[in-house]
Amino acid sequence: MCWLFLTLAIILEVSGTTCMKLSHGFTKMLPSILMFLLYGLSLGSLTLALKKIDVSMAYAVWSGLGTALIATVGILWFKEPATALKIVSLGVIIIGVIGLHLSGGVH
């Protein structure tokens, strides 16, 4: 169940960051409100995940996969450039998260 909470936290964080972009610097009300709501729910889910997952593991997975996913959203949805270095760097982040997962961290 703790990994489900962590997955939910990542999805909510990526959604909140997407709303941040859509808020256009707090000039759009609905995305601005959703951003705060989604970030709050993300942190709540992360807190529940920390009941069973080490904080070093959970935070690294949350921030690493969140970074990789939001970069992917930027490329696919917001049409940001997808350079070779950016793609390789995203792969390195994912490999790092997998390495952390394989090293343990659930008690």
N, C-alpha and C positions, 0 to 999 in steps of 0.2 A: 504494500500500500504506500510505503514511503516513496518509492520510485514513481508511482502514479502522481503523488503530490508534487514531486520535483518536475515531472513532465508538464503538469498543469501550470506550475509556476513559470516554466520556460515559455510556454505558449502565451500565457497572460502577459509576460514581460515583452515579448516580441509584438504582441497586439498593442500594448501600451506605447511602445516606441513608434510603431506605425502611426498611431493616433497623434503622437507628438509631431511627426512630420506633417500629417494632415491638418493639424491645428493652425498651421501657418503663423507660428509665433503667438499663439493664444488669440488669434483674431477670429477663429471659427469656434463657436461655443460647444457644439456637440463633441467634436474630437477632443477638445480641451478637457471636458468633463470626463469623457471615457478614458483619457490618458490617466488621470488621477485614480479613477475607479479601478482600472486594470492593473496599475502598478500596486495599489493597495492589496488587491486580491492576489497578485503574484507574490508579494512579500508574505502574506498570510499563508499561502500554500508552501512557500519555501520554509517558513517556520515549522509547519507540520512535518515536512520532510526531514527536518533536522532532529526530530525525535529519534530517528533510527539511523540516519546517515551522518557521518562525520562532517563537521562544518567545512573543513578544507576540501573535501570531496564534493559536497553539495554545491558550495559556492563556485568552485571551479567548473563544474558541469553546467550550472545555471548560467554563469557569465559566458563561458566558452561557447556552448551551444546557442545561447541567446545571440551572441555576437555573430556566429556563423549564419544563423537563420535570418537575422535582420539584414545582414549583408546580401543574402540571397534575395530577400524581399526587395531590397534596394535595386538589385540588378534586374529582377523579373518585373516588378511592378512600377518602380519609379524610373526605370530605364537608365540606371547608373552604368558607367562603363565597366565591362567585365574583362579586365586585363589578365594576362597570363599570371602575373605576380599575385593578383588578388585571388584567383582561383587556387593557386598553389598554397597560398597563405591560409585560405579557408580549409583546405585539406589538412594542413598541419595542425590547425586548431582541433579538427575532428579527431585526428590521430592522437593528439594529446589527451583529449577527453576519454577516448577509448583506453589509452594507457593508464589513466587515473582509475578508471572503472576496474580494469584488470588487477590493479594493485591492491584492491580491497577498499575498505572505508565504510562498510556497513557493520553495525554492531548489534 
